[in-house]
Every structure is written in C-alpha cells, then in structure tokens.
C-alpha cells in the first residue's frame, strides 16, 4: 500500500538558517503519529510544507502520490489545525463550521454539533470574543469533524483545561477507531498523548532523530537506579542517555534491548529498574551534550547500533 505522504531529503533554509536538514520519512495510511521535538526544532515548518503553506529549499514531498502545491485534489483531503489558528473576525462560530462543511468533502455535521456541545462552545458568539481555550476547541472541532484522510494538529490544546484536553483525546480516539485516517499530533504534552500515538517522529535541530513504532520503543528504554558500580555494569548492555549522581548512588536512563534476562540481571545487581516514559525518551534524545543530536534510528535498531 502506498504511503499517504513521503518526504525525501527535504531541506528548508531561511536566510542562512537551516530549519530542516535533509529530512526523510513517510506517513502510512490509518496511523496516529506523534511529531515531537523542542520549540524551534522544525515541526511547524515541516507541517507547513506538507500542507503546501510553505516551500522547500530542496528535496521532494508527495501527498497522496502527488505534489501538494496548488493541487485541489490533494489539499481537499488535508486538514491543518495550527497552533494559533485564526478566523475572520466578522464570523461567528456557526459560520466557521458552515464554511468548514463546504471545504471538507468528508465533513460530518452531526459529529461537529456533538463536539460543540461537548466543548460547551456558543455557536452564535463571534470568534473575536472567544477565549483562547474556546478558539482551540473550535479548531479541534473542525479538525475532527472534517474527517480529512490526513489531519495535522499543531499544539491544538492551547488554553484548554485538563477536562477539555481529555475530551479531545477521547473523542479523537473513538472517532479514529470508527473512521480510521492518518493523524499527526504535534505536542509538548507527550505524557498525555502517549497512549494515542502509534508511531513517533522525533525532530531535533531540523533533523529526524527517531522514526519508530511507539510500542517497540516502550521496551527499549529503562531507568535504572542503585549503587554507582552496579549501574555502571548494567549500563554497558545499552546506550546510556542520561545519568544523575546522588552520593554513592546513580540513576541512569539506558536504551537497549531489555528482556527478562536483563531484568533478572538488574535485580541480581540490587538495582531498581522501570520503563522510561516516552516523554523522558524525547527529553534525553534532544538534550545531548554540546547540542548534538544522535543519528536517526528506527525501533529495529539496538541501542548500541544507535550509539555508533
């Protein structure tokens, strides 16, 4: 099956600054991706290029097998909800939803109205009078009800309280299960969305440093704690990403292939061992010494291979 989108050797430069540096990856059909990374890593620029709102300096991008620029057949199948989504100030909420119904062929009006009720959004209110959270809710409603085969959500939760964010996650997962499509979530709230993400794309300083299935990653990174000498011995089995010393003890984050034998070995050394969270993995891979990111790796690579 052909990928929904393919990016090959994509580079974007702004007046000598390289925002994207030879980026290559693909988006498969009917998957939820987490596009993760620090502020300024290149996430938004990448989404803008994929949605034909920005131009690459070099490289190739195809979406649904075609070039996306000025291609209505492609763009009508894409929805991009931006971090600071704006709407004409003379429109009310109901007008925005009516316009979205005309733009997106797969629009589900009934679903949109249920979401309006879920987020307690006043349909008659002018968008310029909406709070930051209400504007985010409106963008989420458009993004979900569009049922676009490829949907991007760039930090969609700004201003939303914990309850509203949970509603977003639950409605997204439920609707995705019933109506599969490709969804890309760009977010800093990694722990909150970690159960949603099926595939991780981690970008750092304009380069893809991780392109892997989330399930495979969950068994590859552990946090081990105990006497320094014991931690030293155990850490040799993988690639140490981070360490904190507390007197004669150490706490280290290690990436490797950790099965039952490694867990038993940790216990025999008197060490505490627990899985590291996806958020911790992202933090450790994007805070390398001297600002140098590790080479790109896939979930199939061992931690020692990644360290080479």
C-alpha positions, 0 to 999 in steps of 0.5 A: 500500500502506498504511503499517504505522504513521503518526504525525501531529503527535504531541506528548508533554509531561511536566510542562512538558517537551516530549519530542516536538514535533509529530512526523510520519512513517510506517513502510512495510511490509518496511523496516529503519529506523534511529531515531537521535538523542542520549540524551534526544532522544525515541526511547524515548518515541516507541517507547513510544507506538507500542507503546501503553506510553505516551500522547500529549499530542496528535496521532494514531498508527495501527498497522496502520490502527488505534489501538494502545491496548488493541487485541489485534489490533494489539499481537499483531503488535508486538514491543518489545525495550527497552533494559533489558528485564526478566523475572520473576525466578522464570523461567528462560530456557526459560520466557521463550521458552515464554511468548514462543511463546504471545504471538507468533502468528508465533513460530518455535521452531526459529529461537529454539533456533538463536539460543540456541545461537548466543548460547551462552545456558543455557536452564535458568539463571534470568534473575536470574543472567544477565549483562547481555550474556546478558539482551540476547541473550535479548531479541534472541532473542525479538525475532527469533524472534517474527517480529512484522510490526513489531519495535522494538529499543531499544539491544538490544546492551547488554553484548554483545561485538563477536562477539555484536553481529555475530551479531545483525546477521547473523542479523537480516539473513538472517532479514529477507531470508527473512521480510521485516517492518518493523524499527526499530533504535534505536542509538548504534552507527550505524557498525555498523548502517549497512549494515542500515538502509534508511531513517533517522529522525533525532530531535533535541530531540523533533523529526524532523530527517531522514526519508530513504532511507539510500542517497540520503543516502550521496551527499549528504554529503562531507568535504572537506579542503585549503587554507582558500580552496579549501574555502571555494569548494567549500563554497558548492555545499552546506550546510556542517555542520561545519568544523575549522581546522588552520593554513592548512588546513580540513576541512569536512563539506558536504551537497549534491548531489555528482556527478562534476562536483563531484568533478572540481571538488574535485580541480581545487581540490587538495582531498581529498574522501570520503563522510561516514559516516552516523554523522558525518551524525547527529553534525553534524545534532544538534550545531548551534550554540546547540542548534538543530536544522535543519528536517526534510528528506527525501533529495529535498531539496538541501542548500541547500533544507535550509539555508533 
